[in-house]
């Protein structure tokens, strides 16, 4: 009797595993696929034109409410940069980036202490951005970005206590925007890091994360 019970249990287990395998195979073939993605953006930035600059300097008229609806912390505190960039990485093979705008708000700085003198003036500012990615099949997806841009110091010494500030570092998070609506059904999010070299008006940005479509 014990043998029969064990045989029945083993048979039931085998059937369950078989059906589970079929279900997994079906799900992996017909359901959405999630994969790790990486985008590397390199280009140049310039002050946005009049049509894309609001009364306080923030970006407007980009078509993405994430950026367009931002209220600057004060008159003249914001600036809008339009970035022209080329893209590489596994997230947008053969594609391109356009409508890349970044609002920087100098009125939002987590450093509230009075700087120690002689020494550098510490500063990190809020940045809010959006860009449109178009892949090789002409599918369009807009990404929203939020983060901070901080002064990067070099050459600090007793002879040069304030150091030099040739560029800024950037970091934050990104996510797929619902407006404008993506061409495909897609979702995704992740983090980014980057550098802005002020003397050359050049910028590089690396986005890493996940995409499901």
C-alpha positions as CSV (number, residue, x, y, z in Angstrom):
1,X,0.0,0.0,0.0
2,X,2.9,2.3,0.9
3,X,4.4,1.6,-2.6
4,X,1.1,2.5,-4.3
5,X,0.9,5.7,-2.4
6,X,4.5,6.7,-3.3
7,X,3.8,5.8,-7.0
8,X,0.7,7.9,-7.0
9,X,2.5,10.8,-5.4
10,X,5.4,10.5,-7.8
11,X,3.0,10.4,-10.8
12,X,1.1,13.4,-9.6
13,X,4.3,15.3,-9.0
14,X,5.6,14.5,-12.5
15,X,2.3,15.6,-14.1
16,X,2.4,18.9,-12.1
17,X,6.0,19.6,-13.2
18,X,5.1,18.8,-16.8
19,X,2.2,21.3,-16.8
20,X,4.3,23.9,-14.9
21,X,6.9,23.6,-17.6
22,X,4.4,24.1,-20.4
23,X,2.9,27.1,-18.6
24,X,6.3,28.7,-18.2
25,X,7.3,28.1,-21.8
26,X,4.0,29.6,-22.9
27,X,4.4,32.6,-20.6
28,X,7.9,33.3,-21.7
29,X,7.0,33.3,-25.3
30,X,3.8,35.3,-25.3
31,X,4.0,37.6,-22.3
32,X,6.0,40.9,-21.9
33,X,9.7,40.6,-21.8
34,X,11.8,42.6,-19.2
35,X,15.5,43.2,-19.9
36,X,18.3,45.3,-18.5
37,X,19.1,48.3,-20.7
38,X,21.9,50.9,-20.9
39,X,22.0,54.1,-22.9
40,X,25.0,56.3,-23.3
41,X,24.4,59.8,-24.5
42,X,27.1,62.2,-25.6
43,X,26.7,65.6,-27.0
44,X,26.6,69.4,-26.5
45,X,24.3,71.7,-24.7
46,X,23.1,75.2,-25.4
47,X,20.7,77.7,-23.9
48,X,17.2,76.9,-25.3
49,X,15.5,79.3,-27.6
50,X,12.8,81.8,-26.7
51,X,10.0,79.4,-27.5
52,X,11.3,76.9,-25.0
53,X,12.2,79.2,-22.2
54,X,9.6,80.3,-19.6
55,X,9.4,83.6,-17.7
56,X,11.6,82.3,-14.8
57,X,14.1,80.6,-17.2
58,X,12.6,77.1,-17.0
59,X,11.9,74.8,-20.0
60,X,8.5,75.1,-21.6
61,X,6.8,74.0,-24.8
62,X,8.6,70.7,-25.0
63,X,5.4,68.6,-25.3
64,X,6.2,66.7,-22.0
65,X,4.2,68.0,-19.0
66,X,6.9,66.6,-16.7
67,X,9.2,69.4,-17.7
68,X,6.6,72.0,-19.0
69,X,4.6,72.1,-15.8
70,X,7.6,72.7,-13.5
71,X,7.3,75.9,-11.3
72,X,10.6,77.5,-10.8
73,X,11.6,78.2,-7.2
74,X,12.0,82.0,-7.9
75,X,12.3,84.6,-10.6
76,X,15.5,84.0,-12.7
77,X,16.5,81.0,-10.6
78,X,16.0,78.5,-13.5
79,X,17.8,77.9,-16.8
80,X,16.8,75.7,-19.7
81,X,19.4,73.8,-21.7
82,X,18.7,72.0,-25.0
83,X,21.0,69.0,-25.5
84,X,22.0,67.6,-28.9
85,X,23.3,64.1,-28.4
86,X,24.2,60.9,-30.1
87,X,23.2,57.6,-28.4
88,X,24.8,54.1,-28.0
89,X,24.1,51.1,-25.9
90,X,21.7,48.2,-26.0
91,X,18.5,50.1,-25.2
92,X,18.2,52.0,-28.5
93,X,20.2,50.2,-31.2
94,X,20.3,52.1,-34.4
95,X,18.1,54.8,-32.9
96,X,18.4,58.5,-32.1
97,X,17.6,61.1,-29.4
98,X,15.7,64.4,-29.9
99,X,13.8,67.0,-27.9
100,X,16.3,66.7,-25.0
101,X,15.6,69.5,-22.6
102,X,16.9,70.1,-19.0
103,X,15.7,72.6,-16.5
104,X,18.2,73.6,-13.8
105,X,16.9,75.3,-10.7
106,X,19.7,77.2,-8.8
107,X,17.2,78.2,-6.1
108,X,17.1,74.6,-4.8
109,X,20.4,73.7,-3.2
110,X,20.6,71.2,-0.3
111,X,23.7,73.1,1.0
112,X,22.3,75.7,3.4
113,X,25.3,76.3,5.6
114,X,27.5,79.4,5.1
115,X,30.6,78.4,3.1
116,X,33.8,78.3,5.1
117,X,36.3,80.9,3.9
118,X,38.8,80.7,2.3
119,X,37.3,77.7,0.4
120,X,34.9,76.7,-2.4
121,X,31.3,77.5,-2.5
122,X,29.4,74.2,-2.3
123,X,26.4,73.8,-4.6
124,X,24.1,71.1,-5.9
125,X,21.0,72.1,-7.9
126,X,17.8,70.3,-8.9
127,X,17.6,69.3,-12.6
128,X,14.5,68.1,-14.4
129,X,14.7,66.7,-17.9
130,X,13.0,64.9,-20.7
131,X,14.2,63.3,-24.0
132,X,12.6,61.5,-26.9
133,X,14.2,58.2,-28.1
134,X,13.4,56.8,-31.5
135,X,14.6,53.2,-32.3
136,X,15.5,51.7,-35.7
137,X,11.8,50.7,-36.2
138,X,10.6,54.3,-35.7
139,X,9.1,53.5,-32.3
140,X,9.1,56.6,-30.1
141,X,9.4,56.7,-26.3
142,X,9.8,59.7,-24.1
143,X,11.9,59.5,-20.9
144,X,11.6,61.7,-17.8
145,X,14.6,62.5,-15.7
146,X,15.0,64.0,-12.2
147,X,18.2,64.5,-10.2
148,X,20.9,66.9,-9.1
149,X,23.8,68.7,-10.8
150,X,26.8,69.4,-8.4
151,X,30.0,71.3,-8.7
152,X,33.1,69.1,-9.2
153,X,36.3,70.5,-7.7
154,X,39.9,69.9,-8.8
155,X,43.2,71.4,-7.8
156,X,42.3,72.2,-4.2
157,X,45.4,73.1,-2.2
158,X,46.7,75.5,0.4
159,X,47.7,77.8,-2.5
160,X,44.3,77.4,-4.2
161,X,41.8,76.8,-1.4
162,X,38.8,77.4,-3.6
163,X,40.0,74.9,-6.2
164,X,38.8,75.0,-9.8
165,X,35.4,74.0,-11.2
166,X,35.7,72.9,-14.8
167,X,32.6,70.8,-14.8
168,X,29.6,69.4,-13.0
169,X,28.6,65.9,-12.1
170,X,25.0,64.7,-12.5
171,X,23.0,61.9,-11.0
172,X,19.4,60.8,-10.5
173,X,16.6,58.7,-11.8
174,X,14.7,58.2,-15.1
175,X,11.4,56.7,-16.1
176,X,9.2,56.2,-19.2
177,X,6.7,59.0,-19.7
178,X,3.0,58.5,-20.4
179,X,2.8,61.8,-22.2
180,X,3.6,61.9,-25.0
181,X,2.2,58.3,-25.3
182,X,4.9,55.7,-26.4
183,X,4.4,54.1,-29.8
184,X,4.7,50.7,-28.1
185,X,3.2,49.4,-24.9
186,X,6.3,49.9,-22.7
187,X,7.4,50.7,-19.1
188,X,10.8,51.2,-17.6
189,X,12.9,53.0,-15.0
190,X,16.4,53.3,-13.7
191,X,19.2,55.6,-12.7
192,X,21.6,57.9,-14.5
193,X,25.1,59.5,-13.9
194,X,26.8,62.1,-16.0
195,X,29.2,65.0,-16.5
196,X,28.9,68.4,-17.9
197,X,32.1,70.1,-19.0
198,X,31.3,73.8,-18.9
199,X,34.2,75.1,-21.0
200,X,33.2,72.9,-24.0
201,X,29.5,72.9,-23.4
202,X,29.7,69.2,-23.7
203,X,27.7,66.6,-21.7
204,X,27.7,62.8,-21.3
205,X,25.0,60.8,-19.6
206,X,24.7,57.1,-18.9
207,X,21.3,55.6,-18.1
208,X,20.9,52.1,-16.7
209,X,17.8,50.2,-15.7
210,X,15.0,48.0,-16.9
211,X,12.5,48.0,-19.8
212,X,9.4,45.9,-20.2
213,X,7.6,45.6,-23.5
